Amino acid sequence: MPVIVVANPKGGVGKSTLSTNIAGYLARQGHAVMLGDVDRQQSARRWLALRPASLPTIRGWDVHKDHLVRPPKGVSHVVLDTPAGLHGKRLDELLKIADKLLVPLQPSLFDIDATYAFVQELNERALAKHIKVAVVAMRAKEGTLSVEQLQHFLQTLKVPVLGQLRDTQNYVQLAARGLTLWDVAPSRVERDLEQWQPLLSWLEH
């Protein structure tokens, strides 16, 4: 059972946006998907409550006293949305069950600084556990100085960079209705779907 963890110690970088859309893609492919919300804010769980019943099903999660996630029976793929400040024992618990770990990152100095040490530490620990780690830039505004700085930073990382997802209201408007890019007509989100192709290829291999 593939377990995909979305993590970054910095809050507000797009973890829930990435998690919900990954879950939506997998569900659209016919997989039995669980979206686990380890974040105290429960953003992904609230999003699930908004999701129309007519769409491909994404199941919720079970949490026990030790905070470990136990996927429901019959689940084939797990996506975990994690909290800001993730470290120590909580991170160790997730690394025990993770197959792939995706780090979303926004193009700001504060996000870059907070993420650099995390990615370096994570890469060393993940390699020992044979977990694949990759980074994806979120809310990137093309042609801005912040994106140029981010691109320079990404070149210093020793992990795959899966491209940039643009800053668009599509994600906001879809999330407010419990939807993903794969729940609407492709013509409405064509540019966004194109940006997701490297990420999807990484997820499937």
Backbone torsions as a table, in degrees:
resi	resn	phi	psi	omega
1	MET	NA	112.3	178.0
2	PRO	-64.6	131.9	175.7
3	VAL	-118.7	115.9	-177.1
4	ILE	-107.5	117.4	-179.2
5	VAL	-104.5	131.3	176.6
6	VAL	-108.5	117.3	-171.1
7	ALA	-144.0	146.4	171.7
8	ASN	-165.0	134.8	-178.9
9	PRO	-67.9	-16.4	-179.4
10	LYS	-89.8	136.2	177.0
11	GLY	-81.6	159.0	174.5
12	GLY	70.8	25.1	-178.1
13	VAL	-99.0	-1.9	177.9
14	GLY	105.3	20.7	-178.7
15	LYS	-61.5	-45.8	-178.1
16	SER	-67.6	-38.2	176.6
17	THR	-59.9	-45.1	-180.0
18	LEU	-66.9	-45.2	-177.6
19	SER	-61.8	-47.5	-176.6
20	THR	-66.6	-38.0	-179.6
21	ASN	-72.7	-33.8	173.7
22	ILE	-63.6	-45.7	178.8
23	ALA	-61.7	-40.8	178.9
24	GLY	-63.8	-39.1	177.7
25	TYR	-64.3	-47.9	-178.7
26	LEU	-62.6	-39.6	178.4
27	ALA	-64.8	-39.8	179.1
28	ARG	-65.3	-26.6	177.7
29	GLN	-80.0	-1.1	177.0
30	GLY	95.6	7.5	179.8
31	HIS	-81.5	155.3	174.6
32	ALA	-89.6	102.6	-167.5
33	VAL	-106.3	138.8	169.4
34	MET	-114.3	129.3	173.9
35	LEU	-104.0	106.5	-179.2
36	GLY	-93.6	132.5	-178.2
37	ASP	-110.6	99.5	179.4
38	VAL	-89.7	-8.4	-178.9
39	ASP	-76.3	134.4	179.4
40	ARG	-61.1	-29.5	-179.6
41	GLN	-70.1	-18.4	175.7
42	GLN	58.7	35.6	-178.6
43	SER	-62.0	-45.7	-178.7
44	ALA	-66.3	-37.0	-179.9
45	ARG	-66.4	-40.0	177.1
46	ARG	-65.9	-35.7	177.6
47	TRP	-63.5	-41.1	178.1
48	LEU	-59.6	-36.2	-179.4
49	ALA	-66.7	-22.8	179.4
50	LEU	-88.7	-13.9	-171.9
51	ARG	-69.8	126.4	179.6
52	PRO	-61.5	140.7	-177.7
53	ALA	-66.7	-19.8	-178.2
54	SER	-76.0	-12.0	-177.9
55	LEU	-89.6	163.7	176.8
56	PRO	-51.6	134.2	-172.4
57	THR	-71.3	136.1	170.3
58	ILE	-124.2	120.6	-175.9
59	ARG	-87.0	160.7	178.4
60	GLY	-86.9	-154.0	-171.1
61	TRP	-133.0	165.7	173.1
62	ASP	-118.7	132.2	179.4
63	VAL	-124.1	135.0	179.9
64	HIS	-107.7	178.9	-175.5
65	LYS	-59.0	-30.2	-179.5
66	ASP	-86.7	4.3	175.5
67	HIS	72.3	6.6	176.4
68	LEU	-75.8	146.1	-179.5
69	VAL	-91.1	131.6	176.2
70	ARG	-116.9	109.6	-178.7
71	PRO	-62.5	143.2	175.6
72	PRO	-62.8	156.4	177.0
73	LYS	-61.4	143.1	177.7
74	GLY	87.7	-1.0	179.8
75	VAL	-80.8	136.4	-179.4
76	SER	-106.4	-23.8	-179.2
77	HIS	-139.3	139.7	179.5
78	VAL	-122.6	133.5	173.3
79	VAL	-121.2	127.3	-177.0
80	LEU	-115.6	122.2	173.9
81	ASP	-93.2	128.8	-171.3
82	THR	-116.1	163.4	-177.0
83	PRO	-83.2	163.0	170.4
84	ALA	-66.0	153.5	178.3
85	GLY	74.4	16.8	-178.7
86	LEU	-64.2	123.4	178.7
87	HIS	-166.3	-179.8	174.4
88	GLY	59.2	-135.7	-174.7
89	LYS	-64.3	-36.7	-179.6
90	ARG	-63.6	-41.6	177.2
91	LEU	-66.3	-40.7	178.6
92	ASP	-60.4	-40.0	179.0
93	GLU	-60.7	-43.1	-178.3
94	LEU	-70.8	-36.5	179.1
95	LEU	-66.1	-24.2	178.2
96	LYS	-66.7	-29.5	-175.2
97	ILE	-111.4	-8.3	-174.5
98	ALA	-77.6	142.1	169.8
99	ASP	-102.5	-36.5	179.3
100	LYS	-138.5	143.7	180.0
101	LEU	-129.5	123.6	-175.8
102	LEU	-112.7	129.1	-177.6
103	VAL	-110.8	107.7	174.8
104	PRO	-79.9	146.1	-174.9
105	LEU	-146.0	130.8	176.4
106	GLN	-93.9	151.4	-178.5
107	PRO	-79.8	70.8	173.5
108	SER	-138.1	153.5	-177.5
109	LEU	-59.2	-41.0	-178.6
110	PHE	-65.0	-41.2	179.2
111	ASP	-67.7	-40.3	179.9
112	ILE	-63.1	-46.6	-179.8
113	ASP	-61.9	-42.5	-177.8
114	ALA	-69.3	-28.2	-173.8
115	THR	-87.7	-30.9	-171.6
116	TYR	-57.4	-54.5	-178.0
117	ALA	-63.8	-36.3	179.8
118	PHE	-62.6	-45.5	-178.7
119	VAL	-65.6	-40.2	179.7
120	GLN	-63.3	-47.3	178.9
121	GLU	-64.4	-43.9	-177.3
122	LEU	-63.3	-41.2	-177.9
123	ASN	-62.7	-41.0	179.4
124	GLU	-64.8	-44.8	-178.1
125	ARG	-71.5	-36.6	-178.1
126	ALA	-70.6	-37.3	179.0
127	LEU	-59.7	-38.5	-179.7
128	ALA	-66.5	-26.0	-178.5
129	LYS	-103.3	4.4	179.4
130	HIS	61.1	38.3	175.8
131	ILE	-97.2	132.7	177.9
132	LYS	-82.5	131.5	-178.9
133	VAL	-120.6	139.4	177.0
134	ALA	-149.6	161.7	-178.6
135	VAL	-119.9	144.0	173.4
136	VAL	-134.5	133.4	178.8
137	ALA	-81.1	136.4	-177.0
138	MET	-115.7	150.2	174.3
139	ARG	52.8	43.6	-177.6
140	ALA	-85.4	125.0	176.6
141	LYS	-99.4	112.3	-174.7
142	GLU	-60.2	141.4	175.9
143	GLY	81.7	6.1	-179.4
144	THR	-96.6	157.2	179.3
145	LEU	-63.0	-36.7	-178.6
146	SER	-63.1	-37.1	178.1
147	VAL	-69.8	-37.2	176.5
148	GLU	-62.0	-42.6	177.6
149	GLN	-64.1	-40.0	179.5
150	LEU	-64.3	-43.4	-179.7
151	GLN	-61.3	-38.8	177.1
152	HIS	-63.8	-42.1	179.5
153	PHE	-64.1	-43.3	-176.9
154	LEU	-61.6	-29.5	179.5
155	GLN	-68.8	-18.0	-178.8
156	THR	-87.4	-10.6	-177.5
157	LEU	-82.9	150.2	179.0
158	LYS	-103.1	35.2	177.7
159	VAL	-133.2	156.7	178.9
160	PRO	-62.0	141.8	174.3
161	VAL	-111.5	120.8	-170.8
162	LEU	-95.1	21.6	176.3
163	GLY	98.6	-167.4	-175.8
164	GLN	-126.2	137.1	173.5
165	LEU	-103.3	126.5	-171.7
166	ARG	-70.4	161.0	176.6
167	ASP	-82.2	105.7	-176.6
168	THR	-143.4	150.3	177.6
169	GLN	-73.0	-8.9	178.9
170	ASN	-55.6	-46.2	-178.5
171	TYR	-64.7	-40.7	-179.5
172	VAL	-65.1	-48.2	-177.1
173	GLN	-66.9	-38.7	178.6
174	LEU	-69.0	-42.9	-179.2
175	ALA	-60.5	-35.7	-178.6
176	ALA	-65.8	-14.7	-179.9
177	ARG	-115.3	9.7	-179.6
178	GLY	72.4	27.2	-175.3
179	LEU	-112.3	168.0	174.5
180	THR	-130.0	176.4	178.5
181	LEU	-58.5	-25.8	-174.5
182	TRP	-92.7	7.2	179.5
183	ASP	-106.9	3.2	180.0
184	VAL	-127.2	170.7	179.9
185	ALA	-59.4	129.9	-178.4
186	PRO	-53.8	-31.7	-178.7
187	SER	-63.8	-23.8	-179.7
188	ARG	-75.7	-25.5	-174.0
189	VAL	-132.2	31.1	-173.1
190	GLU	-56.3	-45.4	-178.0
191	ARG	-65.4	-38.1	179.6
192	ASP	-67.9	-41.0	178.4
193	LEU	-60.7	-37.7	177.8
194	GLU	-62.0	-40.8	-178.6
195	GLN	-68.3	-22.9	-178.6
196	TRP	-81.7	-12.3	-172.2
197	GLN	-58.8	-45.6	178.0
198	PRO	-61.9	-37.4	-179.8
199	LEU	-65.4	-44.3	-179.8
200	LEU	-64.8	-38.3	177.9
201	SER	-62.2	-41.2	178.4
202	TRP	-65.0	-40.1	-179.5
203	LEU	-65.1	-33.4	-173.2
204	GLU	-88.9	-3.7	-178.7
205	HIS	-124.7	NA	NA
